[in-house]
């Protein structure tokens, strides 16, 4: 009998990965970014995109964090979508000013020496479409507004996401794990999960 064929090349290398973060509000994002950029043996970080109330300030914080690390590779930092109006959010996320931005003083004066990507979702969609990989990993640890836009406006790009992780069980989302994703996008997101 012949030996089995070798696995496809994409199975031999870590999957390309996007981290969607609301960096700056709580400390979980600091740990997530640190873990991602040091886990290149199992994930291939391709993009960090910020989704929250202060997307540009959040992106500056992420840029500062990544550039303080001793990496032998670069990872683009993109400004994603802001959260929806308070009236459309679930639970305590709908209370104006409750979340705040804990790292304002730390990051407000950060001036990245590499440009932040301003149209993060569009950039992400182009990156996905230009890739020959179909085993992308998407990790959303904050609001899912950028993910929702990707699914709604760039469904072919979103189809390249094989694995989707959403931190939906935190106190901020209440009982609705997708406080800022429309019903149509939730259906597509569910398809991505299966």
C-alpha positions as a Markdown table, in Angstrom:
| # | Residue | x | y | z |
|---|---|---|---|---|
| 1 | Unk | 0.0 | 0.0 | 0.0 |
| 2 | Unk | 1.1 | 3.5 | -0.7 |
| 3 | Unk | 1.8 | 5.9 | 2.1 |
| 4 | Unk | -0.8 | 8.6 | 2.6 |
| 5 | Unk | -0.2 | 11.9 | 0.8 |
| 6 | Unk | 1.5 | 14.6 | 2.7 |
| 7 | Unk | -0.8 | 17.2 | 4.4 |
| 8 | Unk | -1.4 | 20.5 | 2.6 |
| 9 | Unk | 1.3 | 23.1 | 3.3 |
| 10 | Unk | -1.3 | 25.2 | 5.2 |
| 11 | Unk | -1.7 | 22.4 | 7.8 |
| 12 | Unk | 2.1 | 22.5 | 8.5 |
| 13 | Unk | 2.2 | 26.2 | 9.4 |
| 14 | Unk | 0.2 | 28.0 | 12.1 |
| 15 | Unk | -3.1 | 29.5 | 10.9 |
| 16 | Unk | -3.1 | 33.2 | 10.1 |
| 17 | Unk | -4.8 | 35.1 | 12.9 |
| 18 | Unk | -6.7 | 38.3 | 13.5 |
| 19 | Unk | -7.2 | 39.7 | 17.0 |
| 20 | Unk | -10.1 | 42.1 | 17.5 |
| 21 | Unk | -9.7 | 43.9 | 20.8 |
| 22 | Unk | -11.2 | 46.7 | 22.9 |
| 23 | Unk | -7.7 | 47.4 | 24.4 |
| 24 | Unk | -7.7 | 50.1 | 27.0 |
| 25 | Unk | -10.8 | 49.4 | 29.0 |
| 26 | Unk | -9.9 | 46.3 | 31.0 |
| 27 | Unk | -6.7 | 44.3 | 31.5 |
| 28 | Unk | -7.8 | 41.2 | 29.7 |
| 29 | Unk | -6.7 | 42.8 | 26.4 |
| 30 | Unk | -3.2 | 43.4 | 27.6 |
| 31 | Unk | -2.9 | 39.7 | 28.4 |
| 32 | Unk | -4.5 | 38.7 | 25.0 |
| 33 | Unk | -2.1 | 40.9 | 22.9 |
| 34 | Unk | 0.9 | 39.6 | 24.9 |
| 35 | Unk | -0.2 | 36.0 | 24.5 |
| 36 | Unk | -0.9 | 36.4 | 20.8 |
| 37 | Unk | 2.5 | 38.0 | 19.9 |
| 38 | Unk | 4.4 | 35.4 | 21.9 |
| 39 | Unk | 2.4 | 32.4 | 20.5 |
| 40 | Unk | 3.8 | 32.2 | 16.9 |
| 41 | Unk | 4.4 | 28.5 | 17.3 |
| 42 | Unk | 0.6 | 27.9 | 17.1 |
| 43 | Unk | -0.8 | 31.2 | 15.6 |
| 44 | Unk | 0.5 | 33.5 | 12.9 |
| 45 | Unk | -0.5 | 37.0 | 13.9 |
| 46 | Unk | -1.5 | 38.9 | 10.8 |
| 47 | Unk | -3.5 | 41.9 | 12.2 |
| 48 | Unk | -4.7 | 43.5 | 15.4 |
| 49 | Unk | -7.8 | 45.6 | 15.0 |
| 50 | Unk | -9.5 | 47.7 | 17.6 |
| 51 | Unk | -13.2 | 47.8 | 18.2 |
| 52 | Unk | -14.5 | 50.0 | 21.0 |
| 53 | Unk | -15.6 | 53.6 | 21.9 |
| 54 | Unk | -12.1 | 55.0 | 21.4 |
| 55 | Unk | -10.8 | 53.1 | 18.5 |
| 56 | Unk | -7.9 | 55.3 | 17.5 |
| 57 | Unk | -6.7 | 55.7 | 21.1 |
| 58 | Unk | -7.0 | 52.0 | 21.6 |
| 59 | Unk | -5.0 | 51.3 | 18.4 |
| 60 | Unk | -2.2 | 53.7 | 19.7 |
| 61 | Unk | -2.1 | 51.6 | 23.0 |
| 62 | Unk | -1.8 | 48.4 | 21.0 |
| 63 | Unk | 0.9 | 49.9 | 18.8 |
| 64 | Unk | 2.8 | 51.0 | 21.9 |
| 65 | Unk | 2.4 | 47.5 | 23.6 |
| 66 | Unk | 3.5 | 45.6 | 20.5 |
| 67 | Unk | 6.5 | 47.9 | 19.8 |
| 68 | Unk | 7.7 | 47.6 | 23.4 |
| 69 | Unk | 8.0 | 43.9 | 22.8 |
| 70 | Unk | 11.1 | 42.3 | 21.3 |
| 71 | Unk | 9.6 | 40.8 | 18.2 |
| 72 | Unk | 11.4 | 39.6 | 15.1 |
| 73 | Unk | 8.3 | 40.4 | 12.9 |
| 74 | Unk | 5.8 | 43.2 | 12.4 |
| 75 | Unk | 2.1 | 43.1 | 12.9 |
| 76 | Unk | -0.2 | 45.7 | 11.4 |
| 77 | Unk | -2.4 | 47.6 | 13.8 |
| 78 | Unk | -5.8 | 48.7 | 12.4 |
| 79 | Unk | -8.5 | 51.1 | 13.6 |
| 80 | Unk | -11.8 | 49.2 | 13.6 |
| 81 | Unk | -15.4 | 50.2 | 14.1 |
| 82 | Unk | -16.8 | 52.0 | 17.1 |
| 83 | Unk | -19.4 | 50.4 | 19.2 |
| 84 | Unk | -23.0 | 51.2 | 18.3 |
| 85 | Unk | -25.1 | 53.8 | 20.1 |
| 86 | Unk | -25.8 | 53.1 | 23.7 |
| 87 | Unk | -29.5 | 52.4 | 23.1 |
| 88 | Unk | -28.5 | 49.4 | 20.9 |
| 89 | Unk | -26.1 | 47.8 | 23.4 |
| 90 | Unk | -26.9 | 45.1 | 25.9 |
| 91 | Unk | -26.8 | 45.2 | 29.7 |
| 92 | Unk | -24.4 | 47.7 | 31.4 |
| 93 | Unk | -22.7 | 48.4 | 28.1 |
| 94 | Unk | -25.7 | 50.7 | 27.4 |
| 95 | Unk | -24.8 | 53.0 | 30.3 |
| 96 | Unk | -22.9 | 56.0 | 29.0 |
| 97 | Unk | -19.5 | 56.5 | 30.4 |
| 98 | Unk | -19.4 | 53.3 | 32.4 |
| 99 | Unk | -16.7 | 51.6 | 30.5 |
| 100 | Unk | -14.3 | 54.5 | 30.2 |
| 101 | Unk | -10.8 | 54.2 | 28.9 |
| 102 | Unk | -8.4 | 53.2 | 31.7 |
| 103 | Unk | -5.2 | 53.9 | 29.6 |
| 104 | Unk | -6.0 | 57.4 | 28.4 |
| 105 | Unk | -3.1 | 59.0 | 30.2 |
| 106 | Unk | -0.7 | 56.2 | 29.1 |
| 107 | Unk | -1.6 | 56.3 | 25.4 |
| 108 | Unk | -2.9 | 59.8 | 24.5 |
| 109 | Unk | 0.6 | 61.0 | 23.6 |
| 110 | Unk | 1.8 | 57.9 | 21.8 |
| 111 | Unk | 2.9 | 58.8 | 18.2 |
| 112 | Unk | 3.3 | 55.6 | 16.2 |
| 113 | Unk | 6.3 | 55.6 | 13.9 |
| 114 | Unk | 4.5 | 53.2 | 11.6 |
| 115 | Unk | 1.1 | 54.3 | 10.5 |
| 116 | Unk | -2.0 | 52.9 | 12.0 |
| 117 | Unk | -4.4 | 51.5 | 9.4 |
| 118 | Unk | -7.4 | 53.8 | 9.3 |
| 119 | Unk | -10.0 | 51.7 | 7.5 |
| 120 | Unk | -9.4 | 48.6 | 9.5 |
| 121 | Unk | -12.3 | 46.5 | 8.2 |
| 122 | Unk | -11.6 | 47.2 | 4.6 |
| 123 | Unk | -8.0 | 46.4 | 5.1 |
| 124 | Unk | -8.9 | 43.2 | 6.9 |
| 125 | Unk | -11.2 | 42.2 | 4.0 |
| 126 | Unk | -8.6 | 42.8 | 1.4 |
| 127 | Unk | -6.0 | 40.9 | 3.4 |
| 128 | Unk | -8.4 | 37.9 | 3.7 |
| 129 | Unk | -9.3 | 38.0 | 0.0 |
| 130 | Unk | -5.7 | 38.2 | -1.1 |
| 131 | Unk | -4.7 | 35.2 | 1.0 |
| 132 | Unk | -4.7 | 31.7 | -0.4 |
| 133 | Unk | -5.4 | 30.4 | 3.1 |
| 134 | Unk | -8.9 | 29.3 | 4.2 |
| 135 | Unk | -7.9 | 28.4 | 7.8 |
| 136 | Unk | -8.0 | 31.9 | 9.3 |
| 137 | Unk | -8.5 | 32.3 | 13.0 |
| 138 | Unk | -10.5 | 35.4 | 14.3 |
| 139 | Unk | -10.4 | 36.2 | 18.0 |
| 140 | Unk | -12.9 | 38.8 | 19.2 |
| 141 | Unk | -12.4 | 39.8 | 22.8 |
| 142 | Unk | -14.4 | 43.0 | 22.8 |
| 143 | Unk | -17.4 | 44.3 | 20.9 |
| 144 | Unk | -18.1 | 42.6 | 17.6 |
| 145 | Unk | -18.9 | 45.7 | 15.5 |
| 146 | Unk | -15.8 | 45.2 | 13.2 |
| 147 | Unk | -16.7 | 41.6 | 12.8 |
| 148 | Unk | -20.3 | 42.5 | 12.0 |
| 149 | Unk | -19.2 | 44.9 | 9.3 |
| 150 | Unk | -16.8 | 42.3 | 7.8 |
| 151 | Unk | -19.6 | 39.7 | 7.7 |
| 152 | Unk | -22.2 | 42.2 | 6.2 |
| 153 | Unk | -20.1 | 44.0 | 3.7 |
| 154 | Unk | -17.4 | 41.4 | 2.8 |
| 155 | Unk | -19.0 | 38.0 | 3.1 |
| 156 | Unk | -16.5 | 36.3 | 0.8 |
| 157 | Unk | -13.7 | 37.5 | 2.9 |
| 158 | Unk | -15.5 | 36.4 | 6.1 |
| 159 | Unk | -15.9 | 32.9 | 4.6 |
| 160 | Unk | -12.1 | 32.5 | 4.8 |
| 161 | Unk | -12.4 | 32.5 | 8.6 |
| 162 | Unk | -12.3 | 28.8 | 9.7 |
| 163 | Unk | -12.2 | 29.3 | 13.5 |
| 164 | Unk | -14.0 | 32.1 | 15.4 |
| 165 | Unk | -13.5 | 32.7 | 19.1 |
| 166 | Unk | -15.7 | 35.3 | 20.8 |
| 167 | Unk | -15.4 | 36.3 | 24.4 |
| 168 | Unk | -19.2 | 36.6 | 24.9 |
| 169 | Unk | -19.5 | 35.6 | 28.5 |
| 170 | Unk | -18.3 | 38.7 | 30.2 |
| 171 | Unk | -20.4 | 40.9 | 32.4 |
| 172 | Unk | -20.6 | 43.6 | 29.8 |
| 173 | Unk | -22.6 | 41.7 | 27.3 |
| 174 | Unk | -25.4 | 40.5 | 29.6 |
| 175 | Unk | -27.2 | 37.5 | 28.2 |
| 176 | Unk | -26.7 | 38.6 | 24.6 |
| 177 | Unk | -23.2 | 37.4 | 23.6 |
| 178 | Unk | -23.4 | 39.6 | 20.4 |
| 179 | Unk | -24.6 | 43.0 | 21.7 |
| 180 | Unk | -23.7 | 44.9 | 18.6 |
| 181 | Unk | -24.2 | 42.4 | 15.8 |
| 182 | Unk | -27.4 | 42.4 | 13.8 |
| 183 | Unk | -29.5 | 39.2 | 13.5 |
| 184 | Unk | -28.4 | 38.7 | 9.9 |
| 185 | Unk | -24.8 | 38.9 | 10.9 |
| 186 | Unk | -25.4 | 36.6 | 13.8 |
| 187 | Unk | -26.7 | 33.9 | 11.4 |
| 188 | Unk | -23.6 | 34.3 | 9.3 |
| 189 | Unk | -21.3 | 34.3 | 12.3 |
| 190 | Unk | -23.0 | 31.0 | 13.5 |
| 191 | Unk | -22.2 | 29.5 | 10.1 |
| 192 | Unk | -18.6 | 30.5 | 10.5 |
| 193 | Unk | -18.5 | 28.7 | 13.9 |
| 194 | Unk | -19.7 | 25.4 | 12.4 |
